[in-house]
C-alpha cells in the first residue's frame, strides 16, 4: 500500500488515484505485470525497479520457506521411521539372542547329562 501511495505522489500523471497505484504495486509485486498501468517518469521507473526486485526476491524466499517446511517435515518423519526400524531390529536381535542362549543352555544341559552317565 505504501508503494501505491508513493507512486501516486511521484508520478501523478501515470497513476490517477492511490487505488491505481496500489493496483500497480500488487500486480508488480506478484510479478504478473498486466501492463494496464505503468510508470513512465524516471522516478516512477526507479520505484518500479525496486518493487520488481523486491517482488521476485520475496517470492523466492516464500517458495524456499514453504519448501523448507515440507522438506524438514519429511526429514523428521523419515528419522522417526528409521528410529522405529532400529528399535524393532534391536528387539528382534534381543529375541534371537535369547533364543540362541536358551538353545545353548539346553545343549549344555544335554552334554552335562551325557557326561554324568
C-alpha positions in Angstrom: 0.0 0.0 0.0 2.9 2.3 0.8 4.3 1.9 -2.7 0.9 2.7 -4.1 0.8 6.0 -2.2 4.5 6.7 -3.2 4.0 6.2 -6.9 0.8 8.3 -6.9 2.8 11.1 -5.2 5.9 10.9 -7.6 4.0 10.1 -10.8 0.5 11.5 -10.6 0.3 11.6 -14.4 0.7 7.8 -14.6 -1.3 6.9 -11.6 -4.6 8.8 -11.4 -5.6 7.6 -8.0 -4.0 5.9 -4.9 -6.1 2.8 -5.7 -4.5 2.6 -9.2 -1.0 3.0 -7.6 -1.9 0.2 -5.2 -3.2 -2.0 -8.0 0.0 -1.4 -10.0 2.1 -2.3 -6.9 0.3 -5.5 -6.2 0.4 -6.6 -9.9 4.1 -5.7 -10.0 5.0 -7.4 -6.6 3.2 -10.5 -7.8 5.3 -10.4 -11.0 2.1 -10.6 -13.1 2.7 -7.3 -14.9 -0.5 -6.8 -16.8 0.8 -3.5 -18.2 -2.5 -1.7 -17.9 -0.8 0.9 -15.6 2.9 1.6 -15.9 5.2 4.3 -14.7 6.8 6.5 -17.4 8.6 9.1 -15.3 12.3 8.3 -14.3 11.5 8.2 -10.5 8.4 6.1 -11.2 10.6 3.6 -13.1 13.2 3.6 -10.2 10.4 2.8 -7.8 9.1 0.2 -10.3 12.5 -1.4 -10.5 12.8 -1.6 -6.7 9.3 -3.1 -6.5 10.2 -5.7 -9.2 13.4 -6.8 -7.4 11.6 -6.9 -4.1 8.7 -8.9 -5.6 11.0 -11.5 -7.2 13.1 -11.8 -4.0 10.0 -12.1 -1.8 8.5 -14.8 -4.0 11.8 -16.7 -4.0 12.1 -16.5 -0.2 8.4 -17.5 0.2 8.9 -20.5 -2.1 12.1 -21.5 -0.3 10.5 -21.2 3.1 7.5 -23.3 2.2 9.7 -25.9 0.5 11.9 -26.0 3.6 8.9 -26.6 5.8 7.8 -29.6 3.7 11.4 -31.0 3.5 12.0 -30.7 7.2 8.7 -32.3 7.9 9.6 -35.2 5.7 13.0 -35.5 7.2 11.6 -35.6 10.7 9.1 -38.3 9.6 11.9 -40.3 7.9 14.1 -40.0 11.1 11.1 -41.3 13.1 10.6 -44.3 10.8 14.4 -45.1 10.9 14.3 -45.0 14.7 11.3 -47.3 14.8 13.0 -49.7 12.4 16.2 -49.6 14.5 14.2 -50.2 17.7 12.4 -53.1 16.1 15.7 -54.5 14.8 17.1 -54.3 18.3 14.1 -56.1 19.7 14.4 -58.8 17.1 18.1 -59.2 17.8 17.4 -59.5 21.6 14.8 -62.1 20.9 17.2 -64.0 18.7 20.0 -63.8 21.3 17.5 -65.1 24.0 16.6 -68.0 21.7 20.2 -68.8 20.9 21.1 -68.6 24.6 18.2 -70.9 25.6 19.3 -73.4 22.9 22.9 -73.2 24.1 21.8 -73.8 27.7 19.8 -76.8 26.5 22.8 -78.2 24.7 25.0 -77.7 27.7 22.5 -79.5 29.9 22.4 -82.4 27.4 26.2 -82.6 27.4 26.3 -82.5 31.2 23.7 -85.3 31.3 25.7 -87.5 28.9 29.0 -86.8 30.7 27.3 -87.7 34.0 26.0 -91.1 32.7 
